[in-house]
Amino acid sequence: MKSQYVEELAVLKCLQEAVQEALDRKRRLGQYAVVWKDGDVAYIGPNAPVAQGHPRGSGKHSQESVR
């Protein structure tokens, strides 16, 4: 059982690193990112579009930096 837990932690760490690398790359390229924030879709970063026609509302537009 313990080895399964260790393996799950390793997979989680790998996924977190992959997401961080993708967000860093978007930041360096000046692109926005689409993320899930506070239970809704959020567009973050420079030139982030304002959501239109989103089925759950207008979405959230944030100028915060992509981490």
PyMOL CGO cylinders between C-alpha atoms (Angstrom):
from pymol import cmd
from pymol.cgo import CYLINDER

trace = [
    CYLINDER, 0.00, 0.00, 0.00, 2.82, 2.37, 0.85, 0.3, 1, 1, 1, 1, 1, 1,
    CYLINDER, 2.82, 2.37, 0.85, 4.48, 1.94, -2.55, 0.3, 1, 1, 1, 1, 1, 1,
    CYLINDER, 4.48, 1.94, -2.55, 1.22, 2.88, -4.29, 0.3, 1, 1, 1, 1, 1, 1,
    CYLINDER, 1.22, 2.88, -4.29, 1.07, 6.10, -2.23, 0.3, 1, 1, 1, 1, 1, 1,
    CYLINDER, 1.07, 6.10, -2.23, 4.68, 6.92, -3.13, 0.3, 1, 1, 1, 1, 1, 1,
    CYLINDER, 4.68, 6.92, -3.13, 3.92, 6.28, -6.80, 0.3, 1, 1, 1, 1, 1, 1,
    CYLINDER, 3.92, 6.28, -6.80, 0.83, 8.53, -6.66, 0.3, 1, 1, 1, 1, 1, 1,
    CYLINDER, 0.83, 8.53, -6.66, 2.92, 11.33, -5.13, 0.3, 1, 1, 1, 1, 1, 1,
    CYLINDER, 2.92, 11.33, -5.13, 5.51, 10.93, -7.89, 0.3, 1, 1, 1, 1, 1, 1,
    CYLINDER, 5.51, 10.93, -7.89, 2.82, 11.14, -10.58, 0.3, 1, 1, 1, 1, 1, 1,
    CYLINDER, 2.82, 11.14, -10.58, 1.28, 14.22, -8.93, 0.3, 1, 1, 1, 1, 1, 1,
    CYLINDER, 1.28, 14.22, -8.93, 4.67, 15.93, -8.75, 0.3, 1, 1, 1, 1, 1, 1,
    CYLINDER, 4.67, 15.93, -8.75, 5.33, 15.14, -12.42, 0.3, 1, 1, 1, 1, 1, 1,
    CYLINDER, 5.33, 15.14, -12.42, 1.97, 16.59, -13.47, 0.3, 1, 1, 1, 1, 1, 1,
    CYLINDER, 1.97, 16.59, -13.47, 2.49, 19.72, -11.37, 0.3, 1, 1, 1, 1, 1, 1,
    CYLINDER, 2.49, 19.72, -11.37, 5.92, 20.27, -12.95, 0.3, 1, 1, 1, 1, 1, 1,
    CYLINDER, 5.92, 20.27, -12.95, 4.51, 19.81, -16.46, 0.3, 1, 1, 1, 1, 1, 1,
    CYLINDER, 4.51, 19.81, -16.46, 1.76, 22.38, -15.82, 0.3, 1, 1, 1, 1, 1, 1,
    CYLINDER, 1.76, 22.38, -15.82, 4.26, 24.81, -14.31, 0.3, 1, 1, 1, 1, 1, 1,
    CYLINDER, 4.26, 24.81, -14.31, 6.52, 24.44, -17.36, 0.3, 1, 1, 1, 1, 1, 1,
    CYLINDER, 6.52, 24.44, -17.36, 3.60, 25.06, -19.72, 0.3, 1, 1, 1, 1, 1, 1,
    CYLINDER, 3.60, 25.06, -19.72, 2.50, 28.18, -17.80, 0.3, 1, 1, 1, 1, 1, 1,
    CYLINDER, 2.50, 28.18, -17.80, 6.08, 29.47, -17.70, 0.3, 1, 1, 1, 1, 1, 1,
    CYLINDER, 6.08, 29.47, -17.70, 6.41, 28.96, -21.46, 0.3, 1, 1, 1, 1, 1, 1,
    CYLINDER, 6.41, 28.96, -21.46, 3.14, 30.86, -22.07, 0.3, 1, 1, 1, 1, 1, 1,
    CYLINDER, 3.14, 30.86, -22.07, 4.36, 33.68, -19.83, 0.3, 1, 1, 1, 1, 1, 1,
    CYLINDER, 4.36, 33.68, -19.83, 7.69, 33.92, -21.68, 0.3, 1, 1, 1, 1, 1, 1,
    CYLINDER, 7.69, 33.92, -21.68, 5.90, 33.98, -25.05, 0.3, 1, 1, 1, 1, 1, 1,
    CYLINDER, 5.90, 33.98, -25.05, 3.44, 36.64, -23.86, 0.3, 1, 1, 1, 1, 1, 1,
    CYLINDER, 3.44, 36.64, -23.86, 0.45, 34.34, -24.25, 0.3, 1, 1, 1, 1, 1, 1,
    CYLINDER, 0.45, 34.34, -24.25, -2.55, 34.10, -21.97, 0.3, 1, 1, 1, 1, 1, 1,
    CYLINDER, -2.55, 34.10, -21.97, -3.61, 30.89, -20.22, 0.3, 1, 1, 1, 1, 1, 1,
    CYLINDER, -3.61, 30.89, -20.22, -7.02, 29.39, -19.57, 0.3, 1, 1, 1, 1, 1, 1,
    CYLINDER, -7.02, 29.39, -19.57, -7.34, 28.07, -16.02, 0.3, 1, 1, 1, 1, 1, 1,
    CYLINDER, -7.34, 28.07, -16.02, -10.01, 26.91, -13.59, 0.3, 1, 1, 1, 1, 1, 1,
    CYLINDER, -10.01, 26.91, -13.59, -10.36, 29.46, -10.78, 0.3, 1, 1, 1, 1, 1, 1,
    CYLINDER, -10.36, 29.46, -10.78, -13.03, 29.79, -8.10, 0.3, 1, 1, 1, 1, 1, 1,
    CYLINDER, -13.03, 29.79, -8.10, -15.27, 27.28, -9.85, 0.3, 1, 1, 1, 1, 1, 1,
    CYLINDER, -15.27, 27.28, -9.85, -15.20, 28.94, -13.26, 0.3, 1, 1, 1, 1, 1, 1,
    CYLINDER, -15.20, 28.94, -13.26, -13.04, 29.40, -16.33, 0.3, 1, 1, 1, 1, 1, 1,
    CYLINDER, -13.04, 29.40, -16.33, -10.53, 32.25, -16.03, 0.3, 1, 1, 1, 1, 1, 1,
    CYLINDER, -10.53, 32.25, -16.03, -8.25, 33.75, -18.66, 0.3, 1, 1, 1, 1, 1, 1,
    CYLINDER, -8.25, 33.75, -18.66, -5.00, 35.03, -17.18, 0.3, 1, 1, 1, 1, 1, 1,
    CYLINDER, -5.00, 35.03, -17.18, -2.05, 36.87, -18.62, 0.3, 1, 1, 1, 1, 1, 1,
    CYLINDER, -2.05, 36.87, -18.62, -1.51, 39.53, -21.26, 0.3, 1, 1, 1, 1, 1, 1,
    CYLINDER, -1.51, 39.53, -21.26, -4.08, 39.87, -24.03, 0.3, 1, 1, 1, 1, 1, 1,
    CYLINDER, -4.08, 39.87, -24.03, -6.50, 37.58, -22.23, 0.3, 1, 1, 1, 1, 1, 1,
    CYLINDER, -6.50, 37.58, -22.23, -9.85, 37.61, -24.04, 0.3, 1, 1, 1, 1, 1, 1,
    CYLINDER, -9.85, 37.61, -24.04, -13.13, 38.37, -22.36, 0.3, 1, 1, 1, 1, 1, 1,
    CYLINDER, -13.13, 38.37, -22.36, -15.21, 35.19, -22.53, 0.3, 1, 1, 1, 1, 1, 1,
    CYLINDER, -15.21, 35.19, -22.53, -18.34, 35.41, -24.63, 0.3, 1, 1, 1, 1, 1, 1,
    CYLINDER, -18.34, 35.41, -24.63, -20.96, 32.73, -24.98, 0.3, 1, 1, 1, 1, 1, 1,
    CYLINDER, -20.96, 32.73, -24.98, -19.57, 30.67, -22.12, 0.3, 1, 1, 1, 1, 1, 1,
    CYLINDER, -19.57, 30.67, -22.12, -22.37, 28.31, -21.02, 0.3, 1, 1, 1, 1, 1, 1,
    CYLINDER, -22.37, 28.31, -21.02, -21.90, 29.11, -17.31, 0.3, 1, 1, 1, 1, 1, 1,
    CYLINDER, -21.90, 29.11, -17.31, -21.61, 32.86, -17.70, 0.3, 1, 1, 1, 1, 1, 1,
    CYLINDER, -21.61, 32.86, -17.70, -19.09, 35.28, -19.04, 0.3, 1, 1, 1, 1, 1, 1,
    CYLINDER, -19.09, 35.28, -19.04, -16.05, 33.72, -17.40, 0.3, 1, 1, 1, 1, 1, 1,
    CYLINDER, -16.05, 33.72, -17.40, -13.45, 35.74, -15.58, 0.3, 1, 1, 1, 1, 1, 1,
    CYLINDER, -13.45, 35.74, -15.58, -10.81, 37.93, -17.10, 0.3, 1, 1, 1, 1, 1, 1,
    CYLINDER, -10.81, 37.93, -17.10, -7.72, 38.59, -15.06, 0.3, 1, 1, 1, 1, 1, 1,
    CYLINDER, -7.72, 38.59, -15.06, -4.57, 40.52, -15.84, 0.3, 1, 1, 1, 1, 1, 1,
    CYLINDER, -4.57, 40.52, -15.84, -2.61, 38.61, -13.19, 0.3, 1, 1, 1, 1, 1, 1,
    CYLINDER, -2.61, 38.61, -13.19, 0.61, 37.13, -14.45, 0.3, 1, 1, 1, 1, 1, 1,
    CYLINDER, 0.61, 37.13, -14.45, 0.83, 33.54, -15.54, 0.3, 1, 1, 1, 1, 1, 1,
    CYLINDER, 0.83, 33.54, -15.54, 2.83, 31.78, -12.84, 0.3, 1, 1, 1, 1, 1, 1,
]
cmd.load_cgo(trace, "trace")
